[in-house]
Amino acid sequence: MTRNIKHITLFLLFLVLSGIILFQYFVRTPIERPLKATRQLINQTTPPLDNTTMRCRAKYLGCFVPIRPPDSTYRPLDLDNTKERDIKTSCLDKCSKSHGLYAGVNIRYHTCICGDKIEGLLWCRKKSMLVEHSWDLAFKCKSFESYKIYKILSGCQKDFNELSVNEDLIGCLETLPDTKEAMISMTEWSNTVEECILNCENLGLTIAIPLQTKKTCICSDFISLFTKAENMKMILKQCASKGKDDRIPVYRTIVEDPACSARFYDVSEADPVALWSLPGSGNTWIRHLIEVSTGVYTGSQYSDNALIEGGFLGETSSSLSGRSIAVKEHNISPPGKYKTIIYLIRNPYKATIAEWARRSTSSHTGLMSETDLNTTEFLTYAKGVPDKWLSGVKKFLEVAKRNHIVFYENLQQDQVKEMRRIADFLDLKSPDHKEHFESRLICMQLNAIGNFKRPSRNLSIDPFPKTMKQRFDDGILEMDRILHNHKFTSIVKSYLSSTSNST
């Protein structure tokens, strides 16, 4: 009798489970599938707008547990009775008004901290407690003590008076692309560009497309609008072009796409990869592009405070920890510590001038006077450049198991193509990378210059004497031969003084 009861119970349980499965397939699936197949805009009425809504521009740097040193440079701020959903905005607003540059928000404890320097906010050098250790404690904001850290880009405003709408304009579309289900169409709005942008911000979306003639506002995110990074180049055009005024403007909201943030690798997640270049070749710029397109911080053999304050948090990470996706290198010893190397190669004439500008101005972006090139010190430095350029590439190519060449000039022409090549070389297989890679490439295009790329300029003088040009050209021909012997496609011959503008 007991056995029969067990059999009946199991049979009834089987029927119940079968019914649930059948219900999911025959009832819910037909409802969900048509929504995905129609690819129509999700229509909704515009929600009521609060005209006092604060707009704060800030870059999310990650989640950290602040380590308070004795000479702390950060301070707590009182948020009064701020509602939970407004904690971040209130914190950023109060911090910017107190002339802070970095703000930390802890939702659980309803607290806000504000700092003038990121060092005092995240770690203490005196105790050798680096930012990556603090990040470990706060991994994915799991610690109750962790703070979401933001770099304040501009003061918060209640309207568009000081934050011009033109600053938000990305470009224009000739026609509206195929709509995706993640795009939202809102009607019955006040028919102003500002209201459209605010509505999209309230919905947490990164793109606003006001169709003023139709009294409609379309909100979207990067990937839903562009699908692939290459589409962004093809779709977006200049708004004012030969009298055409029928193009559709596209605005970027102050909402930051989660795919645009960066993190450290987990412990032992990857072997260290060198990012080698001759000084002045654009190493800092390519680090910015790599961080935005991969979502992982780059590291460095050096500890540059200016770069740290600019958001290159990997600058503090141990170069051989494997916590960074690539490590900045200018030196050549010991060459055997890296198994994988990315080489950034630039015209050595231009790299020499760029590095001398950095040394002369003590800045990654400063423009030197041409008189700084007309000195014995410059000629002494330039004399040693060709040998250092050749020695670095030659030694590393002999010992590294995997090598990849990036030409600065190619990077200037097409950042998306070069970042795809780097990603393929690094063989990034994590689900997070694959899921967000296209969005990241779009983020990269919207901020391709970064904060540390020196603006280009044409010199009125040629600082290289004829004898030195011969030295450089001999090195260029030798570099071309080295790359050819290692089966790399080379553009190095275009660097020769007779074929390129050395200034």
ABEGO torsion letter per residue (X at the ends): XAAAAAAAAAAAAAAAAAAAAAAAAAAAAAAAAAAAAAGBBBBBBBBBBBAABBBBBBBBAEBBBBBBBAABABBBBBAEABBAAAAAAAAAAAAAAAGBABBBBBAAAGBBBBBABAAAAABBAAAGBBAAAAAAAABGGABAABBBBBBBABBBBABAAABBAAAABAEBBABBBBBBAABBBBBGBAGBAAAAAAAAAAAGBABBBBBAAAGBBBBBBAAAAAGBAAAAAAABBBABBGGBAABBBBBBBABBBAAABBBBBBBGABBBBBBBBBBGAGAAAAAAAAAAAAGBBBBBABBBAAAAAAGBAAAABBAAAGABABBBBABAOBAAABABBBBBBBBAAAAAAAAAAAAAAGBAABBBBAAAAABAAAAAAAAAAAAAAAAAAAAAAAABABBBBBBAAAAAABAAAAAAAAAAAAGBABAAAAAAAAAAAAAAAABAAEAABBBBBBBABBABBAAAAAAAAAAAAAAAAAAAAAGBBBAAAAABAAABBAX
